[in-house]
Amino acid sequence: MKKFSHTEIGKIIDQLDFSKLEGNLIPVIAQDEVSNEVLMLAYADKQAIEKTLETGWAHYYSRSRQKVWKKGETSGHVQEIKDFITDCDNDSILIKVKQIKAACHKGYYSCFYKTLDKGQFRVNSTRIFDPNDIYEK
Amino acid sequence: MKKFSHTEIGKIIDQLDFSKLEGNLIPVIAQDEVSNEVLMLAYADKQAIEKTLETGWAHYYSRSRQKVWKKGETSGHVQEIKDFITDCDNDSILIKVKQIKAACHKGYYSCFYKTLDKGQFRVNSTRIFDPNDIYEK
């Protein structure tokens, strides 16, 4: 994706509605640019959207750590932004990304790896890395 | 999707985390079961999830109207649940659906119809119905 100037970023952010969720957050869905697989849902504040548009890499806001984080900053499993899309109400974001290795910190390509099957959630895909190899305990 | 008994639904709901968003809501991404296009993002409370699993049709919680609603109850543009998926933290839902006509009340197949292009949000698809024909003004 083309990277944007501060003026352009300000104009884009002014069109988005951060008022719907507590803490002025907007939900962001990350989707694989090729397969259209949904990879994760996270939240962004204005600063996280600014960083995303400025750098071309997905940034989110961590409510537990109360700070903006770059996806993949620890694991290297970054997300390169290919498309930045908003919805009818401008209160949700969909990003199409090139995902390096895997989106989920549990080792799956997508965080949505549990599908309801005969009343139980069952793993629907194969783990592609061992979290113990990536994250410090 | 198989429909579930009250006991089964209770056990499924007990595994989901409604504590992350104000009002005990969980975000629900609706995705086209065939094309994998993301159709919309909405929120559900426990009762909306119950109704979804009980009936096989997507139900959400409207924060503005403060009640559970069946998607398509006015327009007829219902969503038949094909898969019910949760993520690593059990705090987001992804439903794969068969979408009747279109998901967006503005007349587009997907609510995510505005893509950033040279610094502007531009419509990325063709309107398939006129909202004035469907909704009372």
Interface residues (C-beta under 8 A of the other chain):
Chain A: M1 K2 F4 E8 K11 I12 Q15 K20 L21 E22 P27 I29 Q31 S35 N36 E37 V38 M40 L41 R63 D83 F84 I85 T86 D87 C88 D89 N90 S92 L94 C104 H105 K106 Y108 C111 F112 Y113 K114 T115 L116 K118 G119 F121 N124
Chain B: M1 K2 F4 E8 K11 I12 Q15 K20 L21 E22 P27 I29 Q31 S35 N36 E37 V38 M40 L41 R63 D83 F84 I85 T86 D87 C88 D89 N90 S92 L94 C104 H105 K106 Y108 C111 F112 Y113 K114 T115 L116 K118 G119 F121 N124
